[in-house]
Amino acid sequence: MAKFSTEEQCFNFLVDQKWSKGYQCVKCGCEEHVKGKTWRHRRCKSCKYDESCTANTLFHKIKFPLPTAFAIVYQLTTMKKGMSSCEIARQHGIHQETAWFFKRKVQVAMKSYEQKPLQQLVEVDETLIGGYEAGKKGRSRGLKKPVMIGLEIGSYDSKKGRSQLLRAKTVCINDYTIETLKCAIDATISEDAVIVTDKWGAYEKASSDRAHIGILSEKGSNMPEIHRLIFNLKNWLRGTHHHTSSGHLQNYLDEFFFRFNFRNVINSLPEKILKIMIKSDHRPYISLVAQ
């Protein structure tokens, strides 16, 4: 927060990161530039296009001061439970829709940070996200949104009396068919990993071409780690956001698991996310709303 407390400090960081590997005009591709209208602009020597250090990044046409934007990135990446757009708006004195739009940009950067599939031993289970519905038990969907979660398990920690949790990934799914589960498994888990599921037949068939272990769940007691993770996920959604639309649920899941996966290096996350946001292309409002 002290490092980026002024506009000049933020602009310096943007200039250094955006053109760290040299300049190239986004209009004509020319690699030579001259002095722009301010120190934070570059003017193409060929087509004379004046480009700001925020242009064509996720900070493009930002509607509030850059120190505020950097502070929001810091809070979203380091606070254990993150922040809702309503809380961001309240703390920083900006409109809720503006806060939501910027948070979506941060979520885009979080999703792109690490894409490596889960490896080693991976527990897999599915759950339903949504409120209580009478008569809808087990895998009965109703209006709830099903998601599949994979949790990478490390060695057993004798001090804590539980297995070491490494990384996790989740995918929103439309149904529980074998084809859907297989696609979700293939998208999140390495081919070399050993998959552990309950003995539901659909998992066994969806994992038939992989190393697979099926165990009796016993209401979650035989797979405590992944059920504890699901419990924490649902508590986070209820406590921080209260409600998320099904169209944006995957974005909030990506945010939750980003912080979970990098919980041991949390102090380095804000600057890394800022760098990704600078290197990423501009995302117009309509493209983030449509997802």
Summary of the structure (lengths in Angstrom):
residues: 291
radius of gyration: 22.0
end to end distance: 31.2
largest distance: 69.2
contacts: 823
relative contact order: 0.14
helix: 42%
strand: 19%
